[in-house]
Amino acid sequence: MQKAIIGKKVGMTQIFDEKGNVIPVTVIEAGPCVVSQKKTVLNDGYDSVQMGFGDIKLKYKKGTRSAKFDEKPINVSLSMQGHFAKADVAPKKILREFRFDDASAFNIGDIIKAEVFNQGDKVDVIGTSKGKGYAGAIKRWNAHRLKETHGSGPVVRHAGSMGSCSDPSRVFKGKKLPGHLGAERVTVQNLQVAKVDNENNLIAIKGAVPGPNGGIVMICESKKA
């Protein structure tokens, strides 16, 4: 992987290609991102590049109207203030790490914009899926329901048999049961970049990507293209 960026999902729309075909796309505000740290095998045990996305509106103590050198913002922890000060970059809301094939191509303070991707590129999009709360086995795992006749009663949407009774007298780990659905890391592979707007840092990706509008996603060069 040699290209990656952090973005925010704007929403879905549709565009038309040269032949007039409708293409459903997801618009992502990609960057600008800043390189805030480079990790090396010597210092950290592995090579990676850390990027920051989204400016933080700094807040100071009540009565302070300007940001002076000796005043510390109250909405950024002291450890993170030192982290950003060491890299000489403004505090960012989101920090993510990427492992590139050649990390030497990046330097601390470099600005990464949407222009790193081109129309037609294959990408993997990583995001957090929508949380749907507590769900039953049918909605969560696509299980079948029981018959609704001959005395099945009010349990037609229950999980069904838990397994044998006397031996082993327990439910095996991994049994697909009701529980929390969604709100987990999801990767959608081999999506195609339909259009890139370098001026506004927008990338239109063909199809759907995980997460709600406004959710943070990572766009990476596809591993299986």
N, C-alpha and C positions, 0 to 999 in steps of 0.2 A: 504494500500500500504506500502510495506516495502523495495522495491528495485526500484531504479531509477538511471539514469545517463544521462549526456549530451553528445551528439556526433555530428559528422559532416558526412553528406552523401557523400560517395565516388563515388558510381555509382552502376549500376546493372550488374549482370553476372548470370551464372548458375552453379550449382553443381549437382553431381549425388549421389543418395542414395545407400544403400547396394544392392538394387535390380536393379540398373542401370537406375532408372527413373530420368528424368531431372527435377530439381527444380529451378525455377527462383528466385533469391534472390537479395536483396539490401544490399550492404556492407556499414557498418557504422563504422567510427573510433570513438569508444566509450571511452572517457576519455583519460588519467587519469584526474579525477576531484578532487578538493580539497574543503573540507568544510570550508567556509569562515565566516559563521555566523550561530548562532542558535537563532531563535526568540521564545519567550515564552509568555504565556498568561499574566504573571505578567508585563512584560515590553512592549509588542507589541500588546496584545489583542488576539493573536492566536499562535499556535505552528507550526513551520516550520523549515526546514533546507535549508540554502542557499549554493549552490555549484558554483564553478568557473571553467571555462574551457578555454583553449587556452592561452598560454603565450603571454605577450606583450613585444615586443622588445623596451626597453626604449630608449628614445631620450633625450639628454641633450643639453644645450646651445652650440652654435657654438664655437669651440676651446676646448671643454671639451672632453677628450678622455677616462676618466675612471669614474665610478660611485662611488663617495665618499659619506660619511654619510651626509654631509651638503649640498649636491647638489640634487635638486629636478628635476625629469624628467618633460619635457615640454609636453609630450603626455598623461599624466594621470592627471586628475583634482586633486586639493588639497584635496577636500572632499573624493575622492576615495583613494588617497594615505593614508589618515588617516584611512579609513575603512580597507584597507589591512594591514596597520601597526598594527592596534589593534589586528587583527587575526594572525599576524606574518606569513603572506603568501605572495607570489609574486603576483603582479598585474595580473589579468586575463581579457581576452577580453569579455567573456560571463558570466553573473551571472543569475542563475535561482533558484527559490524556489520550494521545494517539501514538501508536508504535509504527513508525515509518520505516521503509526499507533503507532510506538514507537520511538520517536525522541531521547530518551535517549541513544539509541545504537550508536549515532554519536557524535563525539567530534570535536571541531574546530581544523583544521589541518589534519584531517583524509583524506587519499587518496582513492578515489573510482575508481576502474578499471573495465574492461569488465568482469572480472571473477565473478562478483556478479550475472551474468546471466548464465544459463546452457542451453544446447541443449534441445529443447522441451518446454521451457517456453513460456507461453502466455503473450504477451506484447501489450501495447498501444503506438503508436508512434505519437508524436505531432510535427508539423512543420508548416512552412509558404509556402503555395502553390505558384506555379509559377504565376507571374503577366502576364496577357495577354492583358493589355490595355483596350481601349474602345471596347465593343462588343455589337452586336445587341441582340434582344430578342431571336432569334433562337439559337444562339451560347451560350448565357448566361443562358437561362432558358429552352432550348429544346422546344421552341414553334413551332407550326405548321405554315407553310406558306400558303398564299392564293392561289387560283387557278390561273393558268397562262394563262387562255383563257377568252374570252368574256369580254374583256375590263378591266381586273384588273390593267393593266398598270404597271408602274415601282415600285409598292408598295407591291409586293408579299412577301417581307421579313420584312415588317413593323410590328409593335406590334399589329395592329388591333384595335378593338373597345376599347375606354377608359371607357365605361359604359354609363349610361343613360344621356340624355342631359339636360333637364330643371330641373330635380330633381335627385340628389342633386347639379347639376351644378359644380361638381368638380371631381377630380380623387382621389379615395380612397387611403389612405396610404397603402403601401405594394404591390401596383400594380407592376407586374413584367415587367420592362421596360429596354431599353438599358442603359448601364452604365459600370463602371469599373469592370472588371472580374479578379478574382484571387487575389494573394498577400494578403491572409487572413489566419488566424490561422485555421488549419485543424487537426483533430484527427482521426486516423485510428485504430480501435479497433480489439482486438483478433487476432493479427498476431503471427506467431510462429517463435521462434528462431531456425534456421536451423543449425547453426554452430557458435562456439565461438573460436576465436584465442586469447588465453590469452597472448601469447608472444608479439603480435603486437597490442593488444587492438582493435581487429576487431570483429564485430558481424555481421553475415549474417542472415537477416530476410527474411522469405519467403514472396514473393510478393513485391508490390511497396509501397513506403512511400512518403508523400508529400514533395514538394520542389525540387529545382534544385540540381545538383551536387555541393558540397561545402556548401550547406545550413545547418544551425544548426537545430538539432532535439532533442527532449527529449524522451527517452525510459523509460517507466514506467511499473510496474507490472500491468497486466490487471485487470480492475475493474469488468468485466463481464465474466471472464473465467469460 
